[in-house]
């Protein structure tokens, strides 16, 4: 690992925040880096083939919030997130050859919530006719307090939704883009989520429409690639992202910190050519996805609560079936089950009696006959007829 734990405390009230403006020359803001050693990251291994995340947008505008952010805009934003996190950015072919082998393909899928916090039908957007800015962190006591779908206290609670509060002025600037806390600070509480400028997310606005991906990266635990530095070379604590500077915003491709090429294309940089996360960044985001602070988002109970379970179940079933490999069939007593991260397998004879079972390993049963293998993974069931000689 390139760095040890590094936390910069500028002000207590802004601990853990991240912000980005439309032009990084205006502000290179970064308040801390929360490093999770690789040994710790690997303790919370991925248990999901796909993490489904319900999203809600809270729109604030003093005159006409409905016109500032439409359902079309919301779906456009969701589609961008899904493409960017899956490694399918429109400019991914332009990534430098050094970094192409480590482009992360994160198994996250974002959805507009279909039920609100009361269980009522919902399109994923609330409209609030309020003249409130998104100043960091003052909007915690305005935007976030006024409209909030998560539960618990401000710091510490339960994430039901990835919440994005949209307003016309963020970071004290009409063209400021957004900011987010790291999970290590909000601890899953009501302050978790993103404050963002609706001007930067409209489907007709393209110059910086990847900045929302940048902020979601913060929500899932990533720091800026330049770490806590401003004008000097800084480290984000991620093994496969080179040390760099905030000032590398002009799509620089040289070696400015004697640490290899600049990963200008990284979503967590300040540049106009972002197109990727690295594999180690993906690993860290999955660590936080599995952590208590974010794990409720994708739980089956929460997908039902937020109304998106029906959207995920068919695709997930097909995904599990496509990954599953059961062989040999016929077998001589050992049935290999591969392709799934976690599963339970049960073997039944033709009379319906369970004769063997296993968790996450091959199943052994050496009595010849016709059997039915029942495999359970992520709440889904696949059945297969098997023969034992």
C-alpha positions as CSV (number, residue, x, y, z in Angstrom):
1,X,0.0,0.0,0.0
2,X,1.2,3.5,-0.9
3,X,0.1,5.2,2.3
4,X,-0.9,4.8,5.9
5,X,-4.1,6.1,7.4
6,X,-4.3,9.8,6.8
7,X,-7.1,12.1,8.1
8,X,-6.8,15.8,7.7
9,X,-9.1,17.8,10.1
10,X,-9.8,21.2,8.6
11,X,-13.0,21.9,10.5
12,X,-15.0,19.5,12.6
13,X,-18.1,20.3,10.8
14,X,-16.6,19.5,7.4
15,X,-14.9,16.2,8.3
16,X,-15.3,13.6,5.6
17,X,-16.8,15.9,3.0
18,X,-15.9,15.9,-0.7
19,X,-16.7,18.6,-3.2
20,X,-16.1,19.3,-6.9
21,X,-16.7,22.4,-8.9
22,X,-17.3,22.7,-12.7
23,X,-13.7,24.0,-13.1
24,X,-11.2,22.6,-10.7
25,X,-9.1,25.8,-11.1
26,X,-11.7,27.4,-8.9
27,X,-11.3,25.0,-6.0
28,X,-9.4,21.8,-5.3
29,X,-11.2,20.7,-2.2
30,X,-10.5,17.6,-0.2
31,X,-10.7,17.3,3.6
32,X,-9.5,13.8,4.4
33,X,-8.6,10.4,3.2
34,X,-10.0,7.4,5.0
35,X,-7.7,4.5,4.1
36,X,-8.9,0.9,4.5
37,X,-5.9,-1.5,4.3
38,X,-6.3,-4.2,1.6
39,X,-6.3,-6.9,4.4
40,X,-9.4,-5.3,5.9
41,X,-11.1,-4.8,2.5
42,X,-10.7,-8.5,1.8
43,X,-12.5,-9.5,5.0
44,X,-15.8,-8.2,3.6
45,X,-15.8,-10.1,0.3
46,X,-18.5,-9.5,-2.3
47,X,-21.6,-11.6,-1.7
48,X,-23.6,-10.4,-4.6
49,X,-23.5,-10.9,-8.3
50,X,-25.2,-7.5,-8.6
51,X,-25.8,-4.8,-6.0
52,X,-29.1,-3.1,-6.7
53,X,-29.3,0.5,-5.3
54,X,-32.6,2.5,-5.0
55,X,-32.1,6.2,-5.7
56,X,-34.3,9.2,-4.9
57,X,-33.8,12.8,-6.0
58,X,-35.1,15.7,-3.8
59,X,-35.4,18.8,-6.0
60,X,-35.3,22.3,-4.4
61,X,-36.1,25.5,-6.3
62,X,-37.9,28.6,-5.1
63,X,-40.1,29.0,-8.1
64,X,-40.6,25.9,-10.3
65,X,-38.7,22.8,-9.1
66,X,-40.7,20.5,-11.5
67,X,-39.2,22.3,-14.6
68,X,-35.6,22.1,-13.3
69,X,-35.4,18.4,-13.1
70,X,-37.8,16.1,-15.0
71,X,-38.3,12.3,-14.9
72,X,-36.4,12.2,-18.2
73,X,-33.5,14.0,-16.5
74,X,-33.6,11.5,-13.6
75,X,-33.6,8.4,-15.9
76,X,-30.7,10.0,-17.9
77,X,-28.7,10.3,-14.7
78,X,-29.4,6.8,-13.7
79,X,-28.4,5.4,-17.1
80,X,-25.1,7.4,-16.9
81,X,-24.3,6.0,-13.5
82,X,-25.0,2.4,-14.6
83,X,-22.8,2.8,-17.7
84,X,-20.0,4.5,-15.8
85,X,-19.8,2.0,-12.9
86,X,-19.9,-1.0,-15.3
87,X,-16.9,0.3,-17.2
88,X,-18.8,1.3,-20.3
89,X,-18.1,5.0,-20.4
90,X,-18.5,6.5,-23.8
91,X,-14.8,7.4,-23.9
92,X,-13.4,4.2,-22.3
93,X,-11.6,3.4,-25.6
94,X,-9.5,6.6,-25.1
95,X,-8.1,5.4,-21.7
96,X,-4.3,5.2,-21.7
97,X,-3.0,1.7,-22.4
98,X,-1.3,1.6,-19.0
99,X,-4.7,1.8,-17.3
100,X,-6.9,-0.2,-19.6
101,X,-6.2,-3.6,-17.9
102,X,-7.3,-2.2,-14.5
103,X,-10.6,-0.6,-15.6
104,X,-13.2,-1.7,-13.0
105,X,-16.5,-3.3,-14.0
106,X,-18.4,-2.7,-10.8
107,X,-21.5,-4.9,-10.3
108,X,-23.8,-2.1,-9.2
109,X,-27.1,-1.2,-10.8
110,X,-28.9,2.0,-9.9
111,X,-32.7,2.3,-10.0
112,X,-35.2,5.1,-9.4
113,X,-37.2,4.1,-6.3
114,X,-40.8,3.1,-7.0
115,X,-42.0,3.5,-3.4
116,X,-41.5,6.4,-1.0
117,X,-40.8,6.1,2.7
118,X,-44.5,5.7,3.4
119,X,-44.8,2.8,1.0
120,X,-46.8,4.8,-1.6
121,X,-46.3,4.6,-5.3
122,X,-43.5,7.0,-6.4
123,X,-41.4,8.0,-9.4
124,X,-38.2,8.6,-7.5
125,X,-38.4,12.4,-7.3
126,X,-39.7,14.8,-4.7
127,X,-40.3,18.5,-5.5
128,X,-39.8,21.1,-2.9
129,X,-40.5,24.8,-3.4
130,X,-37.8,26.2,-1.1
131,X,-35.1,28.8,-1.7
132,X,-32.3,26.8,-0.1
133,X,-28.7,26.5,-1.3
134,X,-26.5,23.5,-1.1
135,X,-23.7,25.1,0.9
136,X,-21.4,22.6,2.6
137,X,-22.3,21.7,5.3
138,X,-25.1,24.1,6.1
139,X,-27.5,22.2,3.9
140,X,-27.5,19.4,6.5
141,X,-29.9,21.6,8.5
142,X,-32.0,22.7,5.6
143,X,-32.3,20.4,2.6
144,X,-31.5,17.2,4.4
145,X,-33.6,18.0,7.5
146,X,-36.6,19.1,5.4
147,X,-36.7,16.1,3.1
148,X,-35.2,12.8,4.1
149,X,-36.2,9.2,3.4
150,X,-33.6,7.4,5.5
151,X,-33.9,6.5,9.1
152,X,-31.9,6.9,12.3
153,X,-29.9,9.9,13.5
154,X,-27.9,12.3,11.4
155,X,-24.7,10.3,11.9
156,X,-25.6,6.7,12.2
157,X,-28.7,5.0,10.9
158,X,-30.1,3.0,8.1
159,X,-29.8,3.7,4.4
160,X,-33.0,3.0,2.6
161,X,-32.1,5.0,-0.5
162,X,-29.2,6.7,-2.1
163,X,-30.5,10.3,-1.7
164,X,-29.5,13.1,-4.0
165,X,-30.5,16.6,-3.0
166,X,-30.7,19.0,-6.0
167,X,-30.6,22.7,-5.8
168,X,-29.5,25.7,-7.9
169,X,-26.4,26.8,-5.9
170,X,-23.8,24.4,-4.4
171,X,-20.6,25.3,-2.5
172,X,-21.6,29.0,-2.6
173,X,-21.5,29.1,-6.4
174,X,-24.3,29.0,-9.0
175,X,-22.0,26.7,-11.1
176,X,-20.6,24.7,-8.1
177,X,-21.4,21.0,-8.7
178,X,-21.7,18.9,-5.6
179,X,-20.4,17.3,-2.5
180,X,-20.8,14.1,-0.4
181,X,-19.7,12.6,2.9
182,X,-17.7,9.4,3.1
183,X,-19.4,6.4,4.7
184,X,-16.8,6.5,7.5
185,X,-18.2,9.8,8.6
186,X,-22.0,9.6,8.0
187,X,-22.1,6.0,9.3
188,X,-25.2,5.3,7.3
189,X,-27.2,8.2,8.9
190,X,-29.5,10.8,7.5
191,X,-26.6,13.0,6.4
192,X,-25.5,10.4,4.0
193,X,-26.0,11.2,0.4
194,X,-25.1,13.8,-2.2
195,X,-25.9,17.6,-2.5
196,X,-25.8,18.5,-6.2
197,X,-26.5,21.3,-8.6
198,X,-29.4,20.4,-10.9
199,X,-27.7,22.5,-13.7
200,X,-25.0,19.8,-13.9
201,X,-27.4,16.8,-14.3
202,X,-29.9,17.9,-16.9
203,X,-30.0,15.5,-19.8
204,X,-29.2,18.4,-22.2
205,X,-26.0,19.3,-20.3
206,X,-23.0,17.2,-21.2
207,X,-19.6,18.9,-20.5
208,X,-19.4,17.6,-16.9
209,X,-22.1,15.1,-16.6
210,X,-19.7,12.6,-15.1
211,X,-19.4,14.6,-11.9
212,X,-22.3,12.8,-10.4
213,X,-20.4,9.6,-10.8
214,X,-17.5,11.3,-8.9
215,X,-19.8,12.1,-6.0
216,X,-21.4,8.7,-5.9
217,X,-17.8,7.4,-5.7
218,X,-17.4,9.5,-2.5
219,X,-20.6,8.1,-1.1
220,X,-19.2,4.6,-1.6
221,X,-15.9,5.5,0.1
222,X,-13.5,6.8,-2.5
223,X,-11.3,9.9,-1.9
224,X,-9.9,12.1,-4.6
225,X,-6.9,10.5,-6.4
226,X,-4.8,13.4,-5.2
227,X,-5.7,12.6,-1.6
228,X,-5.6,15.4,0.9
229,X,-3.2,17.5,-1.1
230,X,-3.9,20.8,-2.8
231,X,-0.8,21.9,-4.7
232,X,1.5,19.1,-3.8
233,X,1.6,15.4,-4.8
234,X,-1.0,13.4,-2.8
235,X,-2.0,9.8,-2.2
236,X,-5.5,8.4,-1.9
237,X,-4.4,5.2,-0.2
238,X,-5.4,3.1,-3.3
239,X,-2.7,0.7,-4.6
240,X,-3.3,1.0,-8.3
241,X,-4.0,4.8,-8.6
242,X,-0.7,6.8,-9.0
243,X,0.2,9.6,-6.7
244,X,-0.9,12.9,-8.4
245,X,-1.8,16.5,-8.0
246,X,-5.1,18.3,-8.1
247,X,-3.6,20.6,-10.8
248,X,-3.5,17.6,-13.2
249,X,-7.0,18.6,-14.3
250,X,-5.9,19.4,-17.9
251,X,-6.0,15.8,-18.9
252,X,-2.2,15.5,-18.3
253,X,-0.7,12.3,-19.3
254,X,2.9,12.8,-18.1
255,X,4.6,11.6,-14.9
256,X,4.2,14.6,-12.7
257,X,4.9,12.9,-9.3
258,X,7.5,10.3,-10.2
259,X,5.0,7.6,-9.7
260,X,4.1,6.6,-13.2
261,X,1.6,8.1,-15.6
262,X,-1.2,10.3,-14.3
263,X,-4.6,8.4,-14.3
264,X,-6.3,11.5,-15.7
265,X,-9.2,9.3,-16.8
266,X,-10.1,8.4,-13.3
267,X,-13.6,9.5,-12.1
268,X,-12.1,10.6,-8.8
269,X,-9.8,13.2,-10.5
270,X,-10.6,16.7,-11.5
271,X,-10.4,16.6,-15.3
272,X,-12.6,16.8,-18.4
273,X,-11.7,13.3,-19.7
274,X,-12.8,11.0,-16.9
275,X,-13.9,7.5,-18.0
276,X,-13.0,4.8,-15.4
277,X,-12.5,3.5,-11.9
278,X,-9.6,1.2,-11.1
279,X,-10.0,-2.4,-9.9
280,X,-8.7,-1.4,-6.4
281,X,-11.2,1.5,-6.2
282,X,-13.9,-1.0,-7.1
283,X,-12.7,-3.3,-4.3
284,X,-12.9,-0.5,-1.8
285,X,-16.4,0.5,-2.9
286,X,-17.5,-3.1,-2.6
287,X,-16.0,-3.1,0.9
288,X,-18.3,-0.2,1.9
289,X,-21.2,-1.7,0.1
290,X,-20.8,-4.8,2.3
291,X,-20.3,-2.7,5.4
292,X,-23.2,-2.0,7.8
293,X,-23.2,1.7,6.7
294,X,-24.4,0.8,3.1
295,X,-25.4,-2.9,3.2
296,X,-29.1,-2.3,3.8
297,X,-29.4,-0.5,0.5
298,X,-29.3,-3.7,-1.6
299,X,-30.9,-6.1,0.9
300,X,-33.9,-8.0,-0.4
301,X,-36.1,-6.5,2.3
302,X,-35.1,-3.0,1.2
303,X,-35.5,-3.7,-2.5
304,X,-39.1,-4.7,-1.7
305,X,-39.5,-1.7,0.6
306,X,-38.4,0.7,-2.1
307,X,-40.5,-1.0,-4.8
308,X,-37.6,-2.1,-7.1
309,X,-37.5,-5.8,-6.2
310,X,-39.7,-6.8,-9.2
311,X,-37.3,-5.0,-11.5
312,X,-34.3,-6.9,-10.1
313,X,-35.7,-10.4,-9.6
314,X,-36.0,-11.6,-13.2
315,X,-32.7,-10.3,-14.3
316,X,-31.0,-11.7,-11.2
317,X,-32.5,-15.1,-11.7
318,X,-31.3,-15.2,-15.3
319,X,-27.9,-14.0,-14.2
320,X,-27.5,-16.7,-11.6
321,X,-28.7,-19.4,-14.0
322,X,-26.2,-18.2,-16.6
323,X,-23.3,-18.3,-14.2
324,X,-24.2,-21.6,-12.6
325,X,-22.2,-24.7,-13.7
326,X,-23.2,-28.2,-12.4
327,X,-21.0,-31.1,-13.5
328,X,-20.5,-33.9,-14.3
329,X,-23.9,-35.1,-15.0
330,X,-24.1,-38.1,-14.8
331,X,-21.6,-38.2,-11.9
332,X,-20.0,-40.9,-9.9
333,X,-20.9,-39.4,-6.5
334,X,-19.3,-35.9,-6.6
335,X,-21.3,-33.0,-8.1
336,X,-19.3,-29.9,-8.7
337,X,-21.2,-26.6,-8.3
338,X,-19.4,-23.5,-9.7
339,X,-19.9,-20.0,-10.8
340,X,-21.7,-18.6,-7.7
341,X,-20.0,-16.7,-4.9
342,X,-22.4,-18.1,-2.2
343,X,-25.0,-20.8,-2.4
344,X,-26.7,-23.7,-0.6
345,X,-27.3,-26.9,-2.4
346,X,-29.8,-29.7,-1.4
347,X,-30.2,-33.1,-3.1
348,X,-33.6,-34.9,-3.1
349,X,-34.4,-38.4,-4.2
350,X,-37.4,-39.1,-6.4
351,X,-39.7,-39.5,-3.4
352,X,-38.9,-36.0,-2.2
353,X,-36.5,-37.0,0.7
354,X,-33.5,-34.8,1.2
355,X,-30.4,-37.0,1.1
356,X,-27.5,-34.5,1.1
357,X,-26.7,-30.8,1.3
358,X,-23.8,-28.5,1.2
359,X,-22.8,-24.8,1.4
360,X,-20.5,-23.2,-1.1
361,X,-18.7,-26.5,-2.0
362,X,-19.2,-29.6,-4.1
363,X,-21.8,-32.0,-3.1
364,X,-21.0,-35.7,-2.4
365,X,-23.5,-38.5,-2.5
366,X,-22.6,-41.9,-3.9
367,X,-25.9,-43.8,-4.2
368,X,-26.8,-44.4,-7.8
369,X,-30.2,-43.1,-9.0
370,X,-32.1,-40.1,-10.3
371,X,-32.1,-37.0,-8.1
372,X,-33.2,-33.4,-8.0
373,X,-30.6,-30.8,-7.1
374,X,-32.0,-27.6,-5.5
375,X,-29.6,-24.6,-5.4
376,X,-30.4,-21.5,-3.5
377,X,-28.4,-18.3,-4.1
378,X,-29.3,-14.7,-3.2
379,X,-32.9,-15.7,-2.5
380,X,-33.3,-17.4,-5.8
381,X,-33.8,-21.1,-6.5
382,X,-32.6,-23.2,-9.4
383,X,-33.5,-26.8,-9.8
384,X,-31.7,-29.4,-11.9
385,X,-32.2,-33.1,-12.5
386,X,-29.0,-35.1,-11.9
387,X,-27.9,-38.7,-12.3
388,X,-25.6,-40.6,-10.1
389,X,-24.1,-43.8,-11.4
